[in-house]
Amino acid sequence: MENKAAEDFSSYGKRVNRLVDEFEKQIHSQLNENYTKSTKWSEKLADKIAEFGGSWRFIIIFFIVLAAWVVMNSLSFTRVIHFDEPPFILLNLVLSFLAGFQAPIILMSQNRQAARDKKESIIDYAINYRAEQEIDDMQGHLHRLEADFAAFRQEVNNGLNEIKELMKSKS
């Protein structure tokens, strides 16, 4: 009997978990769909630039370009093609332009991502709040069952005591 109840509870838990997972997938797909519909091409471009600018691929490529720039403009046997002699004024200008354009693009992308995360957190809060209400409801049911069971045990004990008293009085 106890095994059956444990299996029922386990299957119920699995079913609830499956339903929650499906619900989350629906919410995320709806959020992604709304995001895709409401995002302009310039915002999508900013997201792609921010994605690339925050990747290891960008760091590696950027390091290689910087190293090649410095080596090409520093070595004596490449003197013929020097276009930016040390202290690399042109390199500083290029890096300043890159930072000046890249930073606002990344900030725009982060602001949009933060707004999207806020929507998701509101939905998560609503789901958690509803789950908490369900848990409170289930606890209320359990407390009522415990009270009913305690009353039933008391009635049974009273009945057994009466039977014992009757048996003693007849003997």
Short mmCIF file of the C-alpha atoms (twelve columns), coordinates in Angstrom:
data_MODEL
# 
_entry.id   MODEL 
# 
loop_
_atom_site.group_PDB 
_atom_site.id 
_atom_site.type_symbol 
_atom_site.label_atom_id 
_atom_site.label_alt_id 
_atom_site.label_comp_id 
_atom_site.label_asym_id 
_atom_site.label_seq_id 
_atom_site.Cartn_x 
_atom_site.Cartn_y 
_atom_site.Cartn_z 
_atom_site.pdbx_PDB_model_num 
ATOM 1   C CA . MET A 1   0.000   0.000   0.000   1 
ATOM 2   C CA . GLU A 2   2.799   2.363   0.979   1 
ATOM 3   C CA . ASN A 3   4.757   1.475   -2.179  1 
ATOM 4   C CA . LYS A 4   1.730   2.284   -4.319  1 
ATOM 5   C CA . ALA A 5   1.365   5.711   -2.688  1 
ATOM 6   C CA . ALA A 6   5.072   6.429   -3.225  1 
ATOM 7   C CA . GLU A 7   4.804   5.413   -6.891  1 
ATOM 8   C CA . ASP A 8   1.697   7.573   -7.357  1 
ATOM 9   C CA . PHE A 9   3.446   10.532  -5.745  1 
ATOM 10  C CA . SER A 10  6.559   9.956   -7.877  1 
ATOM 11  C CA . SER A 11  4.543   9.749   -11.105 1 
ATOM 12  C CA . TYR A 12  2.595   12.853  -10.051 1 
ATOM 13  C CA . GLY A 13  5.889   14.691  -9.444  1 
ATOM 14  C CA . LYS A 14  7.221   13.622  -12.831 1 
ATOM 15  C CA . ARG A 15  4.024   14.778  -14.504 1 
ATOM 16  C CA . VAL A 16  4.188   18.153  -12.760 1 
ATOM 17  C CA . ASN A 17  7.856   18.559  -13.735 1 
ATOM 18  C CA . ARG A 18  7.027   17.718  -17.351 1 
ATOM 19  C CA . LEU A 19  4.179   20.236  -17.386 1 
ATOM 20  C CA . VAL A 20  6.389   22.945  -15.868 1 
ATOM 21  C CA . ASP A 21  9.120   22.238  -18.447 1 
ATOM 22  C CA . GLU A 22  6.604   22.440  -21.292 1 
ATOM 23  C CA . PHE A 23  5.196   25.673  -19.892 1 
ATOM 24  C CA . GLU A 24  8.677   27.188  -19.604 1 
ATOM 25  C CA . LYS A 25  9.484   26.182  -23.188 1 
ATOM 26  C CA . GLN A 26  6.268   27.825  -24.388 1 
ATOM 27  C CA . ILE A 27  7.067   31.009  -22.472 1 
ATOM 28  C CA . HIS A 28  10.630  31.157  -23.767 1 
ATOM 29  C CA . SER A 29  9.554   30.489  -27.337 1 
ATOM 30  C CA . GLN A 30  6.923   33.218  -27.029 1 
ATOM 31  C CA . LEU A 31  9.514   35.624  -25.597 1 
ATOM 32  C CA . ASN A 32  11.928  34.750  -28.416 1 
ATOM 33  C CA . GLU A 33  9.169   35.248  -30.980 1 
ATOM 34  C CA . ASN A 34  8.197   38.631  -29.514 1 
ATOM 35  C CA . TYR A 35  11.863  39.617  -29.341 1 
ATOM 36  C CA . THR A 36  12.392  38.674  -32.985 1 
ATOM 37  C CA . LYS A 37  9.286   40.568  -34.099 1 
ATOM 38  C CA . SER A 38  9.993   43.715  -32.097 1 
ATOM 39  C CA . THR A 39  13.735  43.962  -32.769 1 
ATOM 40  C CA . LYS A 40  14.864  46.265  -35.579 1 
ATOM 41  C CA . TRP A 41  17.632  45.280  -37.958 1 
ATOM 42  C CA . SER A 42  19.956  47.841  -36.375 1 
ATOM 43  C CA . GLU A 43  19.381  46.286  -32.957 1 
ATOM 44  C CA . LYS A 44  20.046  42.817  -34.346 1 
ATOM 45  C CA . LEU A 45  23.259  44.136  -35.898 1 
ATOM 46  C CA . ALA A 46  24.270  45.632  -32.544 1 
ATOM 47  C CA . ASP A 47  23.598  42.259  -30.899 1 
ATOM 48  C CA . LYS A 48  25.783  40.469  -33.462 1 
ATOM 49  C CA . ILE A 49  28.586  43.023  -33.037 1 
ATOM 50  C CA . ALA A 50  28.366  42.759  -29.239 1 
ATOM 51  C CA . GLU A 51  28.345  38.965  -29.481 1 
ATOM 52  C CA . PHE A 52  31.474  39.006  -31.633 1 
ATOM 53  C CA . GLY A 53  33.155  41.777  -29.593 1 
ATOM 54  C CA . GLY A 54  32.737  39.749  -26.409 1 
ATOM 55  C CA . SER A 55  34.106  36.494  -27.760 1 
ATOM 56  C CA . TRP A 56  37.458  34.762  -27.600 1 
ATOM 57  C CA . ARG A 57  37.521  34.781  -31.378 1 
ATOM 58  C CA . PHE A 58  37.571  38.600  -31.323 1 
ATOM 59  C CA . ILE A 59  40.279  38.669  -28.648 1 
ATOM 60  C CA . ILE A 60  42.505  36.270  -30.586 1 
ATOM 61  C CA . ILE A 61  42.026  38.094  -33.904 1 
ATOM 62  C CA . PHE A 62  42.558  41.444  -32.197 1 
ATOM 63  C CA . PHE A 63  45.752  40.197  -30.539 1 
ATOM 64  C CA . ILE A 64  47.093  38.867  -33.851 1 
ATOM 65  C CA . VAL A 65  46.335  42.147  -35.645 1 
ATOM 66  C CA . LEU A 66  47.966  44.196  -32.876 1 
ATOM 67  C CA . ALA A 67  51.027  41.938  -32.787 1 
ATOM 68  C CA . ALA A 68  51.357  42.065  -36.594 1 
ATOM 69  C CA . TRP A 69  50.961  45.873  -36.529 1 
ATOM 70  C CA . VAL A 70  53.686  46.306  -33.909 1 
ATOM 71  C CA . VAL A 71  56.050  43.791  -35.508 1 
ATOM 72  C CA . MET A 72  55.559  45.179  -39.008 1 
ATOM 73  C CA . ASN A 73  56.211  48.742  -37.869 1 
ATOM 74  C CA . SER A 74  59.097  47.979  -35.481 1 
ATOM 75  C CA . LEU A 75  61.503  45.596  -37.191 1 
ATOM 76  C CA . SER A 76  64.385  47.039  -39.118 1 
ATOM 77  C CA . PHE A 77  64.010  44.731  -42.150 1 
ATOM 78  C CA . THR A 78  60.373  45.921  -42.600 1 
ATOM 79  C CA . ARG A 79  61.426  49.581  -42.637 1 
ATOM 80  C CA . VAL A 80  60.243  49.893  -46.254 1 
ATOM 81  C CA . ILE A 81  56.596  49.252  -45.270 1 
ATOM 82  C CA . HIS A 82  56.546  51.166  -41.966 1 
ATOM 83  C CA . PHE A 83  53.382  53.259  -41.905 1 
ATOM 84  C CA . ASP A 84  53.191  53.864  -38.150 1 
ATOM 85  C CA . GLU A 85  56.540  54.377  -36.447 1 
ATOM 86  C CA . PRO A 86  56.763  53.925  -32.683 1 
ATOM 87  C CA . PRO A 87  55.081  55.327  -30.458 1 
ATOM 88  C CA . PHE A 88  52.302  54.096  -32.832 1 
ATOM 89  C CA . ILE A 89  50.141  57.206  -33.058 1 
ATOM 90  C CA . LEU A 90  47.983  55.713  -35.834 1 
ATOM 91  C CA . LEU A 91  47.453  52.551  -33.748 1 
ATOM 92  C CA . ASN A 92  46.279  54.694  -30.838 1 
ATOM 93  C CA . LEU A 93  43.832  56.471  -33.150 1 
ATOM 94  C CA . VAL A 94  42.491  53.169  -34.493 1 
ATOM 95  C CA . LEU A 95  42.104  51.761  -30.967 1 
ATOM 96  C CA . SER A 96  40.312  54.923  -29.824 1 
ATOM 97  C CA . PHE A 97  37.883  54.713  -32.746 1 
ATOM 98  C CA . LEU A 98  37.298  51.035  -32.059 1 
ATOM 99  C CA . ALA A 99  36.615  51.673  -28.371 1 
ATOM 100 C CA . GLY A 100 34.451  54.700  -29.187 1 
ATOM 101 C CA . PHE A 101 32.188  52.697  -31.482 1 
ATOM 102 C CA . GLN A 102 32.283  49.328  -29.782 1 
ATOM 103 C CA . ALA A 103 31.365  50.490  -26.269 1 
ATOM 104 C CA . PRO A 104 28.004  52.126  -27.136 1 
ATOM 105 C CA . ILE A 105 27.055  49.190  -29.361 1 
ATOM 106 C CA . ILE A 106 27.763  46.735  -26.545 1 
ATOM 107 C CA . LEU A 107 25.840  48.936  -24.089 1 
ATOM 108 C CA . MET A 108 22.820  49.044  -26.432 1 
ATOM 109 C CA . SER A 109 22.878  45.272  -26.680 1 
ATOM 110 C CA . GLN A 110 23.231  44.873  -22.921 1 
ATOM 111 C CA . ASN A 111 20.328  47.256  -22.265 1 
ATOM 112 C CA . ARG A 112 18.108  45.244  -24.585 1 
ATOM 113 C CA . GLN A 113 19.226  42.001  -22.964 1 
ATOM 114 C CA . ALA A 114 18.542  43.460  -19.516 1 
ATOM 115 C CA . ALA A 115 15.014  44.418  -20.587 1 
ATOM 116 C CA . ARG A 116 14.460  40.896  -21.898 1 
ATOM 117 C CA . ASP A 117 15.862  39.390  -18.694 1 
ATOM 118 C CA . LYS A 118 13.501  41.599  -16.701 1 
ATOM 119 C CA . LYS A 119 10.506  40.228  -18.610 1 
ATOM 120 C CA . GLU A 120 11.717  36.683  -18.005 1 
ATOM 121 C CA . SER A 121 12.248  37.355  -14.303 1 
ATOM 122 C CA . ILE A 122 8.704   38.732  -14.010 1 
ATOM 123 C CA . ILE A 123 7.357   35.569  -15.604 1 
ATOM 124 C CA . ASP A 124 9.568   33.425  -13.350 1 
ATOM 125 C CA . TYR A 125 8.280   35.342  -10.336 1 
ATOM 126 C CA . ALA A 126 4.683   34.751  -11.416 1 
ATOM 127 C CA . ILE A 127 5.349   31.032  -11.864 1 
ATOM 128 C CA . ASN A 128 7.096   30.795  -8.496  1 
ATOM 129 C CA . TYR A 129 4.294   32.729  -6.803  1 
ATOM 130 C CA . ARG A 130 1.684   30.406  -8.278  1 
ATOM 131 C CA . ALA A 131 3.724   27.363  -7.249  1 
ATOM 132 C CA . GLU A 132 3.968   28.747  -3.724  1 
ATOM 133 C CA . GLN A 133 0.186   29.164  -3.636  1 
ATOM 134 C CA . GLU A 134 -0.245  25.568  -4.778  1 
ATOM 135 C CA . ILE A 135 2.180   24.368  -2.102  1 
ATOM 136 C CA . ASP A 136 0.309   26.334  0.574   1 
ATOM 137 C CA . ASP A 137 -2.954  24.834  -0.653  1 
ATOM 138 C CA . MET A 138 -1.500  21.322  -0.539  1 
ATOM 139 C CA . GLN A 139 -0.157  21.943  2.964   1 
ATOM 140 C CA . GLY A 140 -3.620  23.080  4.041   1 
ATOM 141 C CA . HIS A 141 -5.081  19.853  2.660   1 
ATOM 142 C CA . LEU A 142 -2.431  17.828  4.489   1 
ATOM 143 C CA . HIS A 143 -3.122  19.631  7.756   1 
ATOM 144 C CA . ARG A 144 -6.847  18.935  7.380   1 
ATOM 145 C CA . LEU A 145 -6.107  15.271  6.649   1 
ATOM 146 C CA . GLU A 146 -3.846  15.088  9.709   1 
ATOM 147 C CA . ALA A 147 -6.545  16.659  11.875  1 
ATOM 148 C CA . ASP A 148 -9.176  14.285  10.485  1 
ATOM 149 C CA . PHE A 149 -6.886  11.310  11.027  1 
ATOM 150 C CA . ALA A 150 -6.105  12.433  14.603  1 
ATOM 151 C CA . ALA A 151 -9.839  12.760  15.306  1 
ATOM 152 C CA . PHE A 152 -10.438 9.318   13.771  1 
ATOM 153 C CA . ARG A 153 -7.666  7.800   15.924  1 
ATOM 154 C CA . GLN A 154 -9.171  9.429   18.985  1 
ATOM 155 C CA . GLU A 155 -12.597 7.990   18.141  1 
ATOM 156 C CA . VAL A 156 -11.085 4.546   17.587  1 
ATOM 157 C CA . ASN A 157 -9.166  4.761   20.871  1 
ATOM 158 C CA . ASN A 158 -12.316 5.862   22.692  1 
ATOM 159 C CA . GLY A 159 -14.216 3.006   21.102  1 
ATOM 160 C CA . LEU A 160 -11.500 0.525   22.093  1 
ATOM 161 C CA . ASN A 161 -11.509 1.857   25.652  1 
ATOM 162 C CA . GLU A 162 -15.287 1.453   25.842  1 
ATOM 163 C CA . ILE A 163 -14.969 -2.109  24.526  1 
ATOM 164 C CA . LYS A 164 -12.276 -2.855  27.136  1 
ATOM 165 C CA . GLU A 165 -14.451 -1.413  29.885  1 
ATOM 166 C CA . LEU A 166 -17.397 -3.518  28.734  1 
ATOM 167 C CA . MET A 167 -15.223 -6.618  28.611  1 
ATOM 168 C CA . LYS A 168 -13.918 -5.938  32.153  1 
ATOM 169 C CA . SER A 169 -17.401 -5.358  33.479  1 
ATOM 170 C CA . LYS A 170 -18.690 -8.621  31.997  1 
ATOM 171 C CA . SER A 171 -15.878 -10.688 33.365  1 
# 
